């Protein structure tokens, strides 16, 4: 029987996956780059929404947690705006490459801040059982999260819980139509 990952383990795994996808995007060209970027957008959108619904509310209950949560959410809101811009640009343009490189650096910096400021605080405050339960909730949040950035939705748990399900349905529908259209053209 495999051990269920706790919240921190899941988030660290997400960070590693995002790093690998960003490296793949930078190294790839054409269809391979487009596919890697789509995977990255999908994973980051779900990850950030789930963090806003599970991680930051827990962090806010800790002394000094509000300031840390606010700083991380501000970074995520900026990243969502850039990601939405990148989705609209031609991936073969120098503008896209320049913007993606800056985005890549910002995402790495954000992940490092979470790993050094957020995760240790949660590990200290919560026991193993609670972190495991939070991991299960994170999984559920990711399963129902939007698959694209929605920069006009505030990065709060309440906003995500209100707008997220509808945005997720719309995103999944758009993704299915896009995939079907590409299959017909291909």
VEXLUMGU-443336 format. One record per residue: x, z, y of N, C-alpha, C in turn. Coordinates in pm, 1 decimal. Last residue first. Layout:
N
+----------+----------+----------+----------+----------+----------+----------+----------+----------+
:      n.x :      n.z :      n.y :     ca.x :     ca.z :     ca.y :      c.x :      c.z :      c.y :
+----------+----------+----------+----------+----------+----------+----------+----------+----------+
:        X :        Z :        Y :        X :        Z :        Y :        X :        Z :        Y :
...
+----------+----------+----------+----------+----------+----------+----------+----------+----------+
REM end
This chain:
186
+----------+----------+----------+----------+----------+----------+----------+----------+----------+
:      n.x :      n.z :      n.y :     ca.x :     ca.z :     ca.y :      c.x :      c.z :      c.y :
+----------+----------+----------+----------+----------+----------+----------+----------+----------+
:   -571.1 :  -3792.4 :   1814.0 :   -445.3 :  -3797.2 :   1739.6 :   -451.9 :  -3879.9 :   1619.7 :
:   -827.4 :  -3777.7 :   1908.9 :   -734.4 :  -3867.1 :   1977.2 :   -609.2 :  -3891.8 :   1894.5 :
:   -938.6 :  -3585.3 :   1738.5 :   -995.6 :  -3719.3 :   1744.6 :   -897.9 :  -3820.1 :   1805.3 :
:   -776.0 :  -3367.1 :   1802.4 :   -777.5 :  -3416.5 :   1664.9 :   -832.7 :  -3559.8 :   1660.0 :
:   -843.8 :  -3325.0 :   2068.3 :   -707.7 :  -3368.5 :   2035.2 :   -699.8 :  -3424.5 :   1895.1 :
:  -1109.3 :  -3240.0 :   2034.7 :  -1080.1 :  -3360.9 :   2114.0 :   -940.9 :  -3414.1 :   2079.6 :
:  -1066.3 :  -3003.6 :   1891.4 :  -1142.0 :  -3112.3 :   1830.4 :  -1114.0 :  -3244.4 :   1901.2 :
:   -924.7 :  -2853.3 :   2083.9 :   -862.2 :  -2884.3 :   1955.5 :   -933.2 :  -3001.3 :   1885.5 :
:  -1117.4 :  -2837.6 :   2290.2 :   -987.7 :  -2900.6 :   2314.5 :   -923.2 :  -2942.6 :   2183.5 :
:  -1317.2 :  -2693.7 :   2153.2 :  -1345.3 :  -2828.8 :   2204.4 :  -1215.3 :  -2903.8 :   2228.7 :
:  -1179.8 :  -2453.7 :   2102.3 :  -1233.3 :  -2533.0 :   1991.6 :  -1260.9 :  -2677.1 :   2034.9 :
:  -1122.3 :  -2364.9 :   2365.6 :  -1013.4 :  -2392.4 :   2271.6 :  -1061.1 :  -2481.9 :   2157.3 :
:  -1383.1 :  -2326.6 :   2464.6 :  -1293.5 :  -2426.0 :   2526.9 :  -1180.5 :  -2464.2 :   2432.7 :
:  -1460.6 :  -2117.7 :   2291.3 :  -1534.4 :  -2244.2 :   2292.6 :  -1447.5 :  -2355.2 :   2351.7 :
:  -1278.7 :  -1918.9 :   2363.8 :  -1279.8 :  -1968.3 :   2225.3 :  -1352.8 :  -2101.8 :   2216.0 :
:  -1352.8 :  -1885.4 :   2637.8 :  -1218.5 :  -1930.6 :   2599.7 :  -1216.5 :  -1988.1 :   2458.6 :
:  -1618.0 :  -1791.8 :   2611.2 :  -1590.1 :  -1916.0 :   2683.9 :  -1454.2 :  -1972.2 :   2643.3 :
:  -1567.6 :  -1554.8 :   2472.3 :  -1654.8 :  -1657.5 :   2413.6 :  -1627.6 :  -1792.4 :   2480.0 :
:  -1404.2 :  -1423.6 :   2662.5 :  -1352.1 :  -1456.1 :   2529.6 :  -1435.2 :  -1564.7 :   2462.5 :
:  -1578.2 :  -1387.7 :   2875.5 :  -1460.0 :  -1472.2 :   2893.7 :  -1402.6 :  -1514.1 :   2758.5 :
:  -1753.3 :  -1206.4 :   2752.7 :  -1802.0 :  -1338.2 :   2795.1 :  -1685.2 :  -1434.5 :   2813.0 :
:  -1574.5 :   -986.0 :   2706.8 :  -1645.5 :  -1053.1 :   2597.2 :  -1697.1 :  -1191.9 :   2634.2 :
:  -1467.1 :   -928.0 :   2980.7 :  -1387.8 :   -976.3 :   2868.6 :  -1465.2 :  -1045.9 :   2758.7 :
:  -1627.7 :   -806.8 :   3169.0 :  -1611.0 :   -952.3 :   3174.6 :  -1544.4 :  -1009.9 :   3050.3 :
:  -1635.4 :   -532.0 :   3082.9 :  -1752.9 :   -600.5 :   3138.7 :  -1740.0 :   -752.5 :   3126.1 :
:  -1383.6 :   -469.5 :   2992.2 :  -1496.6 :   -443.3 :   2904.0 :  -1622.8 :   -513.5 :   2952.1 :
:  -1232.7 :   -540.6 :   3217.3 :  -1214.2 :   -611.9 :   3090.9 :  -1331.2 :   -590.9 :   2997.1 :
:  -1326.5 :   -351.8 :   3401.8 :  -1344.6 :   -495.3 :   3427.7 :  -1330.7 :   -575.1 :   3298.7 :
:  -1242.4 :   -113.4 :   3270.9 :  -1383.6 :   -138.1 :   3300.2 :  -1409.8 :   -287.1 :   3321.8 :
:   -963.7 :   -140.0 :   3263.7 :  -1039.1 :   -131.4 :   3139.1 :  -1185.7 :   -165.4 :   3162.9 :
:   -836.3 :   -386.5 :   3493.5 :   -880.4 :   -251.1 :   3460.0 :   -958.6 :   -254.5 :   3330.0 :
:   -737.8 :   -605.3 :   3663.9 :   -672.5 :   -554.7 :   3544.2 :   -708.7 :   -410.9 :   3514.0 :
:  -1010.4 :   -815.1 :   3774.1 :   -915.6 :   -704.6 :   3796.1 :   -861.8 :   -651.6 :   3663.5 :
:  -1014.1 :  -1157.5 :   3743.1 :  -1072.2 :  -1034.9 :   3686.8 :   -970.2 :   -923.5 :   3708.2 :
:   -872.2 :  -1372.7 :   3825.2 :   -968.8 :  -1318.1 :   3920.9 :  -1040.8 :  -1194.4 :   3868.6 :
:   -713.2 :  -1461.0 :   3614.3 :   -650.9 :  -1387.6 :   3724.4 :   -748.5 :  -1329.7 :   3825.6 :
:   -725.7 :  -1471.8 :   3308.4 :   -836.7 :  -1476.3 :   3403.9 :   -792.0 :  -1396.0 :   3526.0 :
:   -554.4 :  -1650.1 :   3052.9 :   -553.9 :  -1556.2 :   3164.6 :   -674.8 :  -1578.9 :   3255.0 :
:   -713.6 :  -1679.7 :   2732.0 :   -647.7 :  -1739.7 :   2847.9 :   -647.0 :  -1636.5 :   2959.5 :
:   -864.4 :  -1552.2 :   2549.2 :   -743.7 :  -1619.0 :   2499.6 :   -667.8 :  -1693.2 :   2608.8 :
:  -1014.1 :  -1221.4 :   2572.6 :  -1001.5 :  -1362.6 :   2611.7 :   -868.9 :  -1420.7 :   2561.5 :
:  -1062.2 :  -1007.8 :   2281.0 :  -1008.1 :  -1037.8 :   2413.8 :  -1013.1 :  -1187.5 :   2443.9 :
:  -1125.3 :   -919.6 :   2032.6 :  -1237.1 :   -958.8 :   2119.4 :  -1191.9 :   -999.4 :   2259.1 :
:   -883.3 :   -854.8 :   1916.9 :   -972.4 :   -947.6 :   1845.5 :  -1086.2 :   -997.6 :   1933.3 :
:   -779.7 :   -662.8 :   2087.0 :   -717.2 :   -795.4 :   2083.1 :   -809.3 :   -898.2 :   2018.5 :
:   -947.0 :   -448.5 :   2019.7 :   -948.3 :   -501.1 :   2156.6 :   -887.9 :   -641.4 :   2160.4 :
:   -871.5 :   -404.7 :   1753.6 :  -1008.9 :   -446.7 :   1784.7 :  -1016.4 :   -508.1 :   1924.0 :
:   -604.5 :   -323.8 :   1798.0 :   -634.7 :   -441.5 :   1715.8 :   -774.3 :   -495.0 :   1744.9 :
:   -649.5 :    -89.7 :   1943.2 :   -578.9 :   -201.6 :   2006.4 :   -607.3 :   -330.3 :   1930.3 :
:   -764.0 :     64.7 :   1743.2 :   -846.5 :     27.2 :   1858.3 :   -783.0 :    -90.8 :   1931.3 :
:   -540.8 :     94.7 :   1581.2 :   -660.1 :     27.9 :   1527.6 :   -752.1 :    -18.2 :   1640.7 :
:   -376.9 :    237.8 :   1757.4 :   -334.9 :    106.6 :   1708.2 :   -452.5 :     27.3 :   1653.0 :
:   -516.5 :    474.8 :   1776.0 :   -508.2 :    390.1 :   1895.8 :   -463.1 :    249.1 :   1858.5 :
:   -464.7 :    570.9 :   1520.1 :   -602.8 :    537.4 :   1558.3 :   -604.1 :    447.2 :   1680.8 :
:   -188.6 :    612.6 :   1551.1 :   -237.3 :    519.4 :   1449.6 :   -380.9 :    476.0 :   1481.4 :
:   -184.0 :    805.5 :   1749.4 :   -122.0 :    675.1 :   1777.0 :   -167.6 :    570.4 :   1675.4 :
:   -309.4 :   1012.5 :   1605.7 :   -375.0 :    957.2 :   1725.2 :   -316.6 :    820.0 :   1758.9 :
:   -116.7 :   1060.7 :   1408.2 :   -252.9 :   1018.9 :   1372.1 :   -324.2 :    953.7 :   1489.9 :
:    110.2 :   1141.6 :   1561.5 :    111.6 :   1019.1 :   1481.3 :    -25.7 :    968.6 :   1444.1 :
:      8.6 :   1263.0 :   1890.8 :     63.7 :   1278.7 :   1756.1 :     49.3 :   1146.9 :   1679.4 :
:    109.5 :   1207.6 :   2230.0 :     14.3 :   1185.9 :   2121.4 :     81.5 :   1204.9 :   1985.3 :
:    317.8 :   1250.8 :   2412.3 :    186.7 :   1312.5 :   2435.8 :     93.7 :   1306.6 :   2314.8 :
:    539.7 :   1107.3 :   2324.7 :    553.1 :   1250.6 :   2352.0 :    416.8 :   1320.1 :   2358.0 :
:    439.3 :    849.5 :   2314.0 :    493.7 :    911.5 :   2192.2 :    499.8 :   1063.8 :   2207.0 :
:    378.8 :    808.4 :   2586.1 :    270.7 :    813.2 :   2487.3 :    316.9 :    879.1 :   2357.3 :
:    638.1 :    810.7 :   2693.5 :    537.5 :    907.8 :   2740.3 :    424.3 :    920.8 :   2640.1 :
:    759.3 :    591.4 :   2563.0 :    808.6 :    728.4 :   2540.9 :    707.6 :    835.8 :   2584.4 :
:    592.1 :    375.5 :   2666.9 :    592.5 :    412.2 :   2525.8 :    647.9 :    552.6 :   2500.8 :
:    649.1 :    367.3 :   2951.9 :    515.7 :    391.9 :   2896.8 :    523.4 :    445.8 :   2754.1 :
:    928.0 :    330.4 :   3002.1 :    847.1 :    423.9 :   3080.1 :    715.4 :    462.2 :   3014.5 :
:   1049.5 :    150.8 :   2825.2 :   1127.6 :    264.9 :   2875.5 :   1043.4 :    369.7 :   2948.3 :
:    856.1 :    -37.8 :   2760.3 :    931.1 :     26.5 :   2652.5 :   1008.0 :    149.5 :   2699.7 :
:    770.7 :   -120.0 :   3013.3 :    677.8 :    -53.3 :   2921.7 :    753.7 :     25.7 :   2815.8 :
:   1007.7 :   -234.8 :   3105.9 :    949.4 :   -121.8 :   3177.9 :    850.7 :    -46.4 :   3088.8 :
:   1035.0 :   -445.1 :   2920.6 :   1137.8 :   -340.7 :   2927.6 :   1084.1 :   -215.8 :   2997.9 :
:    812.5 :   -597.1 :   2991.1 :    821.6 :   -539.0 :   2856.8 :    922.9 :   -425.3 :   2854.8 :
:    888.9 :   -671.3 :   3253.1 :    766.8 :   -594.5 :   3230.2 :    772.7 :   -524.5 :   3093.4 :
:   1115.6 :   -826.3 :   3198.2 :   1127.8 :   -706.2 :   3280.8 :   1007.7 :   -613.8 :   3260.2 :
:    995.7 :  -1034.7 :   3054.5 :   1097.7 :   -951.1 :   2990.6 :   1115.8 :   -819.7 :   3066.2 :
:    832.0 :  -1137.9 :   3257.1 :    770.8 :  -1082.7 :   3134.9 :    870.7 :   -992.5 :   3062.1 :
:   1025.5 :  -1229.2 :   3441.3 :    929.8 :  -1124.2 :   3479.3 :    865.3 :  -1058.8 :   3356.9 :
:   1153.6 :  -1431.5 :   3292.4 :   1229.7 :  -1313.6 :   3339.6 :   1136.0 :  -1197.8 :   3373.2 :
:    932.1 :  -1605.6 :   3261.8 :   1002.3 :  -1551.9 :   3145.6 :   1079.3 :  -1425.4 :   3184.6 :
:    882.4 :  -1676.3 :   3529.4 :    781.2 :  -1605.3 :   3451.7 :    845.3 :  -1535.3 :   3332.3 :
:   1112.6 :  -1824.2 :   3580.7 :   1087.3 :  -1701.2 :   3656.8 :    985.2 :  -1614.0 :   3583.8 :
:   1067.1 :  -2032.9 :   3395.8 :   1188.5 :  -1950.8 :   3386.5 :   1171.8 :  -1818.3 :   3461.1 :
:    828.7 :  -2143.9 :   3494.1 :    830.1 :  -2078.2 :   3363.3 :    953.1 :  -1989.2 :   3348.1 :
:    913.3 :  -2251.6 :   3738.7 :    811.8 :  -2144.9 :   3738.0 :    812.8 :  -2070.8 :   3604.6 :
:   1090.7 :  -2446.1 :   3642.7 :   1136.6 :  -2342.2 :   3734.1 :   1042.3 :  -2222.7 :   3731.8 :
:    917.9 :  -2604.4 :   3485.3 :   1035.3 :  -2539.4 :   3425.9 :   1085.7 :  -2424.3 :   3512.6 :
:    730.2 :  -2694.4 :   3675.1 :    686.8 :  -2614.3 :   3561.4 :    805.3 :  -2536.1 :   3503.8 :
:    901.0 :  -2841.7 :   3842.9 :    824.9 :  -2727.9 :   3897.8 :    780.4 :  -2635.6 :   3784.9 :
:    985.7 :  -3045.3 :   3681.2 :   1084.6 :  -2943.0 :   3717.3 :   1015.6 :  -2820.5 :   3776.2 :
:    750.1 :  -3134.3 :   3418.8 :    798.1 :  -3133.5 :   3557.7 :    900.8 :  -3023.3 :   3581.3 :
:    635.7 :  -3122.2 :   3174.8 :    762.7 :  -3194.5 :   3181.9 :    820.9 :  -3194.5 :   3323.2 :
:    392.9 :  -2999.2 :   3205.2 :    501.0 :  -2924.3 :   3141.1 :    636.0 :  -2995.3 :   3147.9 :
:    209.9 :  -3001.2 :   3491.8 :    270.3 :  -3090.6 :   3393.1 :    393.8 :  -3020.8 :   3335.9 :
:    -11.5 :  -2715.6 :   3537.1 :    100.2 :  -2803.1 :   3573.9 :    144.1 :  -2891.8 :   3457.6 :
:   -199.2 :  -2538.7 :   3443.2 :   -247.5 :  -2655.4 :   3518.3 :   -137.2 :  -2755.7 :   3550.1 :
:    -62.0 :  -2331.8 :   3325.8 :   -155.1 :  -2407.9 :   3241.7 :   -200.1 :  -2536.7 :   3310.1 :
:     67.4 :  -2221.9 :   3547.9 :    145.4 :  -2298.9 :   3450.9 :     55.1 :  -2384.0 :   3361.1 :
:   -145.8 :  -2080.4 :   3663.4 :    -84.6 :  -2193.9 :   3734.9 :     -8.0 :  -2283.0 :   3638.0 :
:   -185.5 :  -1886.3 :   3467.2 :   -295.2 :  -1978.3 :   3499.3 :   -242.0 :  -2100.6 :   3574.3 :
:     63.2 :  -1758.1 :   3488.8 :     26.1 :  -1822.8 :   3363.9 :    -87.2 :  -1923.3 :   3386.1 :
:     43.0 :  -1651.7 :   3746.5 :    145.7 :  -1752.2 :   3717.7 :    110.2 :  -1828.2 :   3590.0 :
:   -169.3 :  -1470.9 :   3706.4 :   -179.8 :  -1577.5 :   3807.3 :    -80.2 :  -1689.0 :   3777.8 :
:    -60.0 :  -1303.6 :   3511.0 :   -181.4 :  -1380.8 :   3482.5 :   -198.7 :  -1495.9 :   3580.3 :
:    152.6 :  -1187.0 :   3653.9 :    181.1 :  -1275.7 :   3540.3 :     59.7 :  -1361.2 :   3505.2 :
:      6.3 :  -1029.2 :   3833.7 :     93.5 :  -1136.4 :   3884.4 :    122.4 :  -1237.0 :   3772.8 :
:   -111.6 :   -855.9 :   3649.8 :   -196.6 :   -940.5 :   3734.1 :   -116.7 :  -1056.3 :   3791.6 :
:    115.4 :   -730.3 :   3546.5 :     32.3 :   -813.2 :   3459.0 :    -58.3 :   -905.9 :   3539.4 :
:    206.3 :   -587.8 :   3769.0 :    292.0 :   -690.4 :   3708.0 :    209.8 :   -785.4 :   3621.2 :
:    -13.2 :   -416.8 :   3798.0 :     21.4 :   -509.3 :   3907.2 :    109.9 :   -622.6 :   3853.9 :
:     10.9 :   -270.0 :   3563.0 :   -105.2 :   -357.2 :   3581.9 :    -78.8 :   -458.5 :   3692.5 :
:    248.1 :   -127.7 :   3616.6 :    244.7 :   -223.2 :   3505.2 :    126.9 :   -319.6 :   3519.7 :
:    163.1 :     26.8 :   3838.0 :    277.3 :    -65.0 :   3850.7 :    275.5 :   -170.3 :   3740.2 :
:    -49.4 :    177.1 :   3726.9 :    -73.7 :     86.1 :   3839.1 :     37.8 :    -17.1 :   3853.9 :
:     91.3 :    327.1 :   3532.9 :    -11.7 :    231.0 :   3491.9 :    -37.0 :    129.3 :   3602.9 :
:    250.8 :    483.7 :   3702.8 :    313.8 :    394.1 :   3605.4 :    214.3 :    286.9 :   3561.9 :
:     55.9 :    622.7 :   3846.5 :    152.7 :    538.1 :   3917.7 :    218.4 :    438.2 :   3822.8 :
:    -80.7 :    764.5 :   3640.0 :   -149.5 :    667.5 :   3726.2 :    -52.2 :    570.6 :   3792.0 :
:     93.4 :    948.3 :   3522.4 :     61.2 :    825.0 :   3452.2 :     -6.1 :    719.8 :   3537.8 :
:    144.3 :   1197.0 :   3622.3 :    221.8 :   1085.5 :   3675.5 :    189.1 :    951.7 :   3613.0 :
:     27.6 :   1340.6 :   3327.3 :     82.3 :   1366.2 :   3460.9 :    171.2 :   1250.0 :   3503.9 :
:   -212.7 :   1133.1 :   3155.9 :    -88.6 :   1211.0 :   3158.2 :    -41.7 :   1231.4 :   3301.9 :
:   -420.0 :    960.2 :   3169.4 :   -453.4 :   1100.5 :   3142.3 :   -330.0 :   1191.3 :   3148.6 :
:   -304.6 :    711.1 :   3192.2 :   -360.1 :    772.7 :   3314.1 :   -397.2 :    920.3 :   3293.4 :
:   -252.5 :    645.2 :   2927.2 :   -141.6 :    680.3 :   3015.5 :   -191.2 :    752.5 :   3140.2 :
:   -508.1 :    574.4 :   2842.4 :   -440.1 :    688.9 :   2780.8 :   -325.9 :    737.3 :   2869.2 :
:   -553.1 :    345.9 :   3005.4 :   -640.6 :    463.4 :   3017.7 :   -576.8 :    589.3 :   2956.7 :
:   -335.7 :    182.3 :   2905.2 :   -332.3 :    238.0 :   3040.8 :   -432.4 :    350.4 :   3063.8 :
:   -408.3 :    120.0 :   2631.8 :   -284.6 :    188.8 :   2669.2 :   -295.2 :    256.5 :   2805.1 :
:   -672.9 :     -3.7 :   2627.7 :   -633.9 :    106.9 :   2539.8 :   -516.6 :    187.6 :   2595.4 :
:   -718.5 :   -204.3 :   2816.1 :   -833.3 :   -131.9 :   2760.9 :   -793.7 :     -6.4 :   2684.7 :
:   -471.6 :   -307.1 :   2875.3 :   -552.2 :   -255.8 :   2986.8 :   -670.8 :   -174.3 :   2937.1 :
:   -395.5 :   -395.2 :   2621.1 :   -322.2 :   -285.7 :   2686.7 :   -406.0 :   -222.9 :   2797.5 :
:   -579.4 :   -604.6 :   2587.4 :   -585.4 :   -487.3 :   2499.1 :   -509.4 :   -369.1 :   2559.5 :
:   -487.1 :   -781.0 :   2785.0 :   -623.0 :   -727.6 :   2791.1 :   -633.5 :   -600.7 :   2707.5 :
:   -228.6 :   -835.2 :   2686.7 :   -246.0 :   -767.8 :   2816.1 :   -385.3 :   -708.6 :   2830.1 :
:   -287.5 :   -961.2 :   2437.1 :   -203.4 :   -841.4 :   2445.7 :   -230.3 :   -764.5 :   2575.3 :
:   -435.4 :  -1189.7 :   2509.2 :   -494.2 :  -1087.8 :   2422.0 :   -419.1 :   -955.2 :   2434.7 :
:   -245.9 :  -1324.4 :   2666.9 :   -378.7 :  -1291.9 :   2720.6 :   -443.3 :  -1179.7 :   2639.9 :
:    -28.6 :  -1356.4 :   2488.0 :    -15.3 :  -1272.4 :   2608.2 :   -151.4 :  -1232.4 :   2664.2 :
:   -138.7 :  -1528.8 :   2289.4 :    -89.7 :  -1394.6 :   2254.7 :    -80.4 :  -1304.5 :   2376.8 :
:   -209.2 :  -1757.6 :   2442.7 :   -305.8 :  -1690.0 :   2357.0 :   -262.4 :  -1545.9 :   2330.4 :
:     37.7 :  -1828.7 :   2554.3 :    -76.4 :  -1795.6 :   2641.1 :   -178.1 :  -1713.5 :   2563.3 :
:    181.7 :  -1885.5 :   2315.3 :    225.3 :  -1780.6 :   2406.9 :    110.0 :  -1734.6 :   2495.4 :
:     39.8 :  -2102.5 :   2214.5 :     49.9 :  -1979.6 :   2135.6 :     89.2 :  -1862.1 :   2224.0 :
:     87.9 :  -2285.3 :   2421.4 :    -49.6 :  -2243.5 :   2389.9 :    -49.7 :  -2112.1 :   2311.1 :
:    366.5 :  -2310.8 :   2393.1 :    310.4 :  -2252.4 :   2515.4 :    167.4 :  -2205.1 :   2492.0 :
:    382.2 :  -2435.8 :   2145.5 :    444.7 :  -2303.8 :   2163.8 :    387.7 :  -2234.5 :   2287.8 :
:    249.9 :  -2677.7 :   2209.6 :    195.7 :  -2589.1 :   2106.1 :    252.7 :  -2447.4 :   2119.6 :
:    424.5 :  -2781.8 :   2405.2 :    284.9 :  -2756.2 :   2437.6 :    223.1 :  -2658.1 :   2337.6 :
:    657.9 :  -2811.2 :   2256.8 :    655.4 :  -2719.3 :   2371.3 :    511.0 :  -2682.1 :   2404.1 :
:    572.2 :  -3005.0 :   2076.0 :    619.8 :  -2875.1 :   2025.1 :    619.0 :  -2771.2 :   2137.0 :
:    515.1 :  -3223.7 :   2241.7 :    405.9 :  -3156.3 :   2170.4 :    447.2 :  -3018.6 :   2119.6 :
:    791.5 :  -3182.1 :   2464.1 :    673.5 :  -3256.9 :   2420.5 :    567.2 :  -3171.6 :   2354.6 :
:   1036.8 :  -2943.8 :   2346.3 :    993.2 :  -3052.5 :   2434.1 :    863.8 :  -3111.6 :   2379.1 :
:   1189.7 :  -2613.9 :   2338.7 :   1111.2 :  -2726.1 :   2286.2 :   1080.8 :  -2829.6 :   2394.1 :
:   1309.0 :  -2397.6 :   2458.3 :   1393.4 :  -2486.1 :   2377.9 :   1322.0 :  -2614.4 :   2335.1 :
:   1102.2 :  -2261.0 :   2587.2 :   1215.6 :  -2310.1 :   2666.6 :   1299.7 :  -2411.4 :   2590.3 :
:    938.3 :  -2196.4 :   2369.2 :    887.8 :  -2282.4 :   2476.8 :   1005.0 :  -2342.8 :   2553.3 :
:   1108.5 :  -2022.0 :   2230.2 :   1067.3 :  -2148.3 :   2167.7 :   1015.2 :  -2246.6 :   2272.8 :
:   1121.1 :  -1810.2 :   2409.2 :   1243.6 :  -1882.7 :   2376.1 :   1210.3 :  -2018.5 :   2315.0 :
:    851.6 :  -1732.9 :   2397.1 :    908.3 :  -1781.0 :   2523.9 :   1036.8 :  -1858.5 :   2499.6 :
:    833.7 :  -1652.5 :   2127.6 :    754.9 :  -1766.7 :   2175.3 :    809.8 :  -1821.4 :   2307.0 :
:   1006.2 :  -1429.8 :   2129.1 :   1035.8 :  -1545.0 :   2042.7 :    960.1 :  -1669.2 :   2089.5 :
:    869.5 :  -1263.5 :   2309.3 :   1007.3 :  -1306.7 :   2337.9 :   1042.8 :  -1430.5 :   2256.6 :
:    629.3 :  -1225.4 :   2169.4 :    628.2 :  -1292.6 :   2299.7 :    767.6 :  -1343.8 :   2335.4 :
:    726.1 :  -1083.2 :   1946.0 :    661.3 :  -1213.6 :   1927.4 :    659.7 :  -1292.6 :   2058.2 :
:    817.5 :   -851.5 :   2072.7 :    912.0 :   -937.7 :   2000.5 :    854.1 :  -1077.0 :   1979.7 :
:    573.4 :   -752.7 :   2170.6 :    681.6 :   -787.6 :   2263.7 :    782.0 :   -881.4 :   2196.4 :
:    436.7 :   -703.3 :   1930.9 :    384.4 :   -802.7 :   2025.7 :    494.5 :   -848.0 :   2122.0 :
:    597.0 :   -496.7 :   1834.7 :    588.7 :   -622.4 :   1758.9 :    535.8 :   -734.8 :   1847.4 :
:    536.9 :   -304.9 :   2029.2 :    674.9 :   -354.1 :   2016.3 :    678.2 :   -485.7 :   1938.9 :
:    266.3 :   -268.5 :   1969.5 :    305.1 :   -321.3 :   2100.4 :    447.9 :   -375.4 :   2097.5 :
:    283.4 :   -160.5 :   1711.4 :    211.9 :   -286.4 :   1734.9 :    254.3 :   -350.3 :   1866.6 :
:    423.9 :     76.2 :   1760.2 :    480.4 :    -24.7 :   1670.1 :    414.5 :   -161.0 :   1692.4 :
:    236.3 :    208.0 :   1923.9 :    368.2 :    170.6 :   1977.6 :    432.0 :     62.4 :   1891.2 :
:     11.9 :    241.8 :   1744.5 :      1.6 :    172.2 :   1872.1 :    137.1 :    121.7 :   1921.3 :
:    125.0 :    195.0 :   1402.8 :     64.0 :    270.6 :   1511.8 :     69.3 :    188.0 :   1640.4 :
:     35.8 :     10.3 :   1114.0 :    122.1 :     28.6 :   1230.4 :     49.2 :    110.7 :   1335.4 :
:    -18.5 :    141.3 :    792.5 :    -77.7 :     85.0 :    913.5 :     16.1 :    110.3 :   1029.9 :
:    180.3 :     60.9 :    514.7 :    145.0 :    158.4 :    617.3 :     87.7 :     86.3 :    738.6 :
:     61.0 :    -90.2 :    216.9 :    140.4 :    -95.8 :    339.2 :     87.8 :      3.8 :    441.5 :
:     84.7 :      0.0 :   -117.9 :      0.0 :      0.0 :      0.0 :     89.6 :      0.0 :    124.7 :
+----------+----------+----------+----------+----------+----------+----------+----------+----------+
REM end
